[in-house]
Amino acid sequence: MAHIAVVGAGIVGLATAFALRRHGTQVTVLEQGPPGGGQSAGQSRIFRHAHADPRLVEQVVRSRELWREWEDELGVELVARDGAVAIGDGVPAKAKALERFPDAPVRLLEPAELSERMPVLAGYDGPAMLDVRGGAIRTTAAVGALSERLTSSLTTDHVLSVRRRDDGAVEVRTGTGSRVYDHVVLCAGRGTAGLVRAAGLDVPVQLRAHVRLGFEVADPRGPLPTFQDGSGAFGETGVYASPYPDPRCYAVGLSDSTPAHADGGVVDPGAIADLADRTVAYVLRALPGLRPEPVDHVHCWVTRLPWGEDGVGIWSADGVTAVSGHNLFKQAPVLGEALAATAVTGQVPAGWDHAARLGREG
Ligand SMILES: Cc1cc2nc3c(=O)[nH]c(=O)nc-3n(C[C@H](O)[C@H](O)[C@H](O)COP(=O)(O)OP(=O)(O)OC[C@H]3O[C@@H](n4cnc5c(N)ncnc54)[C@H](O)[C@@H]3O)c2cc1C
């Protein structure tokens, strides 16, 4: 039986290992810290269908179906049923583009319904839409349930190097030893580019740093949808927000991030504080239903590919496979399947190879 190593137990590595189990392969997941402690940290993410690249929409539609299957199999709610709301002038075009995807129903919202669904939002009468099957991903539930299923495969160790040997096997050197595998899948988030370079693959990822703040809902009356604001009506043109599983807390972040050096140092540490201040200022203007004192911070790395904010790609050669991209939480189930198929067959499934530039803008 083939033995496959997955490096990284963020949502993508866990999804890959879960899919590999279904292929009947032996799988070992090597993770240096707690599962879900990297870019997958924090209590919620947005599941949305609208993307600039229709090929990515197709994958995300399939991913939504897989999230539902995971819910059945793992016995826990993983995507809340309260929808994803977006506002801004770009909304009608986004809604139109989704018309050809019957499994991704969206509808435009009148101001009264917007205010009913988003009672924490200040008055707004511009374009708004509801992505009916979008919603908040229960990130800690997903990481927890997958980790539990994969307990016997999870190993705490730090991977130093990955090397192809002349006999076709792949050697992995870790903090505590050296082992060979039939195939290695690198899902190490910001660690991927460095590990894969030594195996001869070049992943052109741009590293940036980001902050997202949690705020208390002043008068919690019921579940809130996720929210994206591209309107500029409240002084920012790229804002996203997502409820925690606890309805008293709502997370808000700017789409902006700040550059980092390839070695992981933030270029201007003060810029992170500025992003946090701008987020608080936005909440004061746009979300009067939230108390403006942040109750928590998620600081994290953004690994962005040159072809877009939602760009994603798989690199694979001779027993080593790597994945990179940003905003990967929502498509983790379908991406995990694609990575598992790559490891088992040696072929990247159609559309996922980095050369296809999946998720490209324009
Ligand atoms: C604040 C924020 C908001 C976001 N919003 C959204 C959103 O709304 N929707 C969405 O879909 N996505 C969103 N994203 C992006 C999404 O969270 C990430 O794309 C996704 O979590 C990446 O998962 P991953 O498994 O690839 O990486 P990670 O979660 O970073 O996992 C990589 C793992 O590899 C381990 N590792 C690294 N190097 C080594 C090594 N040498 N040896 C052993 N282990 C190693 C790390 O410890 C880590 O646990 C957001 C991200 C952030 C931070």
Ligand as a Chemical Component Dictionary entry (heavy atoms), coordinates in Angstrom:
data_LIG
# 
_chem_comp.id                   LIG 
_chem_comp.type                 NON-POLYMER 
_chem_comp.pdbx_formal_charge   0 
_chem_comp.three_letter_code    LIG 
# 
loop_
_chem_comp_atom.comp_id 
_chem_comp_atom.atom_id 
_chem_comp_atom.alt_atom_id 
_chem_comp_atom.type_symbol 
_chem_comp_atom.charge 
_chem_comp_atom.model_Cartn_x 
_chem_comp_atom.model_Cartn_y 
_chem_comp_atom.model_Cartn_z 
_chem_comp_atom.pdbx_ordinal 
LIG C1  C1  C 0 -7.988  36.535 9.068  1  
LIG C2  C2  C 0 -8.195  35.641 7.888  2  
LIG C3  C3  C 0 -9.400  35.666 7.215  3  
LIG C4  C4  C 0 -9.620  34.810 6.141  4  
LIG N1  N1  N 0 -10.834 34.794 5.541  5  
LIG C5  C5  C 0 -11.126 33.799 4.695  6  
LIG C6  C6  C 0 -12.453 33.630 4.252  7  
LIG O1  O1  O 0 -13.345 34.388 4.632  8  
LIG N2  N2  N 0 -12.740 32.579 3.422  9  
LIG C7  C7  C 0 -11.763 31.706 3.034  10 
LIG O2  O2  O 0 -12.084 30.760 2.300  11 
LIG N3  N3  N 0 -10.487 31.852 3.417  12 
LIG C8  C8  C 0 -10.154 32.876 4.239  13 
LIG N4  N4  N 0 -8.873  33.028 4.693  14 
LIG C9  C9  C 0 -7.806  32.175 4.145  15 
LIG C10 C10 C 0 -7.801  30.795 4.745  16 
LIG O3  O3  O 0 -7.973  30.860 6.139  17 
LIG C11 C11 C 0 -6.475  30.145 4.385  18 
LIG O4  O4  O 0 -6.303  30.179 2.976  19 
LIG C12 C12 C 0 -6.446  28.701 4.838  20 
LIG O5  O5  O 0 -6.742  28.596 6.216  21 
LIG C13 C13 C 0 -5.066  28.125 4.553  22 
LIG O6  O6  O 0 -5.012  26.821 5.090  23 
LIG P1  P1  P 0 -3.732  25.936 4.885  24 
LIG O7  O7  O 0 -4.044  24.612 5.441  25 
LIG O8  O8  O 0 -3.276  26.041 3.466  26 
LIG O9  O9  O 0 -2.581  26.683 5.699  27 
LIG P2  P2  P 0 -2.331  26.759 7.275  28 
LIG O10 O10 O 0 -3.600  26.807 8.036  29 
LIG O11 O11 O 0 -1.344  27.845 7.510  30 
LIG O12 O12 O 0 -1.664  25.344 7.597  31 
LIG C14 C14 C 0 -0.313  25.080 7.345  32 
LIG C15 C15 C 0 0.205   24.244 8.497  33 
LIG O13 O13 O 0 1.510   23.790 8.161  34 
LIG C16 C16 C 0 2.281   23.775 9.330  35 
LIG N5  N5  N 0 3.690   23.828 8.922  36 
LIG C17 C17 C 0 4.313   24.838 8.244  37 
LIG N6  N6  N 0 5.607   24.533 8.049  38 
LIG C18 C18 C 0 5.808   23.318 8.623  39 
LIG C19 C19 C 0 6.952   22.489 8.753  40 
LIG N7  N7  N 0 8.138   22.837 8.227  41 
LIG N8  N8  N 0 6.816   21.307 9.408  42 
LIG C20 C20 C 0 5.606   20.933 9.926  43 
LIG N9  N9  N 0 4.486   21.690 9.835  44 
LIG C21 C21 C 0 4.586   22.863 9.172  45 
LIG C22 C22 C 0 1.841   25.011 10.079 46 
LIG O14 O14 O 0 2.125   24.880 11.470 47 
LIG C23 C23 C 0 0.356   25.053 9.783  48 
LIG O15 O15 O 0 -0.428  24.453 10.786 49 
LIG C24 C24 C 0 -8.595  33.927 5.713  50 
LIG C25 C25 C 0 -7.371  33.922 6.375  51 
LIG C26 C26 C 0 -7.182  34.747 7.447  52 
LIG C27 C27 C 0 -5.891  34.631 8.173  53 
# 
loop_
_chem_comp_bond.comp_id 
_chem_comp_bond.atom_id_1 
_chem_comp_bond.atom_id_2 
_chem_comp_bond.value_order 
_chem_comp_bond.pdbx_ordinal 
LIG C1  C2  SING 1  
LIG C2  C3  SING 2  
LIG C2  C26 DOUB 3  
LIG C3  C4  DOUB 4  
LIG C4  N1  SING 5  
LIG C4  C24 SING 6  
LIG N1  C5  DOUB 7  
LIG C5  C6  SING 8  
LIG C5  C8  SING 9  
LIG C6  O1  DOUB 10 
LIG C6  N2  SING 11 
LIG N2  C7  SING 12 
LIG C7  O2  DOUB 13 
LIG C7  N3  SING 14 
LIG N3  C8  DOUB 15 
LIG C8  N4  SING 16 
LIG N4  C9  SING 17 
LIG N4  C24 SING 18 
LIG C9  C10 SING 19 
LIG C10 O3  SING 20 
LIG C10 C11 SING 21 
LIG C11 O4  SING 22 
LIG C11 C12 SING 23 
LIG C12 O5  SING 24 
LIG C12 C13 SING 25 
LIG C13 O6  SING 26 
LIG O6  P1  SING 27 
LIG P1  O7  DOUB 28 
LIG P1  O8  SING 29 
LIG P1  O9  SING 30 
LIG O9  P2  SING 31 
LIG P2  O10 DOUB 32 
LIG P2  O11 SING 33 
LIG P2  O12 SING 34 
LIG O12 C14 SING 35 
LIG C14 C15 SING 36 
LIG C15 O13 SING 37 
LIG C15 C23 SING 38 
LIG O13 C16 SING 39 
LIG C16 N5  SING 40 
LIG C16 C22 SING 41 
LIG N5  C17 SING 42 
LIG N5  C21 SING 43 
LIG C17 N6  DOUB 44 
LIG N6  C18 SING 45 
LIG C18 C19 SING 46 
LIG C18 C21 DOUB 47 
LIG C19 N7  SING 48 
LIG C19 N8  DOUB 49 
LIG N8  C20 SING 50 
LIG C20 N9  DOUB 51 
LIG N9  C21 SING 52 
LIG C22 O14 SING 53 
LIG C22 C23 SING 54 
LIG C23 O15 SING 55 
LIG C24 C25 DOUB 56 
LIG C25 C26 SING 57 
LIG C26 C27 SING 58 
# 
